[in-house]
């Protein structure tokens, strides 16, 4: 959208609905702005997933859905907007955004999402906004950039709010005269979904994305917000689709690797991949893993507050993977108590109707926790008990300790499969983990 002439055109014909595959085309609607817009040609339109406006992280060039939008905006006078429904939330990894490099540099203009936080790229720096996103909420954000101010408008499930952003930032405080204004620079080739700065992707639904090479007026902004929020968007985790939920810690959360390279999202991709003879294209993932977490309690936890409400007896499949325990073991908790808590959670989930996957725990070699072999001794005892008794509490087992050169004592020193922190597997390690988790989940699908 350039907003300068009273005409509206689609360079590649109008379609009442997007096709089932290929590149997105505009849907004819009454224009919400007083200026003009022209849709890009077919080759320049962003690529989307087959059959849905759903962005799933996948480690391929074409898997960065809706990536590399041909557009140019100016940093000191432009508007960016996105209307979407994120399927990640608090504690989640980086979720991508809508952003573009400034004059070919490593700096960007745009929005980015991490867990439930929203950030802005501007003035060669970044800043988190005050609002938080809720997993599954229909969220619309309009950002207006001018040379001296930034205005943000929100609509989250019908509740509207605004925020004014002071210039400056972590690398350039507002008290510095050079930060008092935003320079007239060019941001082009926008990414939607994939965010190069955080090496991450959005997982969720994107209804609309808008870029306008001027800061729209207050009246236009209101009309644009009304239009954006009125456009249809799928509901979160509908009962018509199979659901795989994950409770876990930073390993299940994909810490130290890009989101799309974590075992959880590799599994989501592979379970949907017809090239692998998989037949689950509509499967959805509820990843409730959180960095630093332990085995959740049955009440007042990620299990009771995030996962359990998504269970539905009407859903064809409700599968829960409980991939946690390393932080509890490393912090010296009593082994018997940990096993009781782990089995108690499996039993409660199973009784509620979930098909449950029990999981063993990987080794770790970080000096701050191990010491005198204490962690490895208790890890071995924990895993031995899980392997022996899982069938009394769960429907499947994901035994990651059986993975050669990844799951045995001392394997966490192996830089081929582990990150330098010697706790979290790297991308190669996650690819090995994915096969084990996928096998367990596939058997329940």
Buried (B, 14 or more C-beta within 10 A) or exposed (E): BBBEEEEBEBEBEEEEEBEEEEBBBBBEEEBBBEBBBBBBEEEBBBBBBEEBBBBBBBBEEEBBBBBBBEBBBBBBBBBBBBBBBBBBBBBBBBBBBBBBBBEEEEBBBBBBBBBBBBBBBBBBBBBEBEBBBBBBBBBBBBBBBBBEBBBBBBBBEEEEEEBEBEBBBEEBEEEEEEBBBBEEBBBBEBBBBBBBBBBBBBBBBBBBBBBBBBBBEEEBBBBBBEBBBEEEBBEBBEBEBBBBBBBBBBBBBBBBBBBBBBBBBBBBBBBBBEEEEBEBBBBBBBBBBBBEBBBBBBEEBBBBEBBBEBBBEEBEBBBBBBBBBBBBBBEEBEBEEBBEBBBBBBBBBBEBEBBBBBBBBBBBBBEEBBEEEEBBEBBBBBBEBBBEEBEEBBBBBBBBBBBEEBBBBEBBEBEEBBBEEBBBBBBBBBBBBBBBBBEBBBEBB
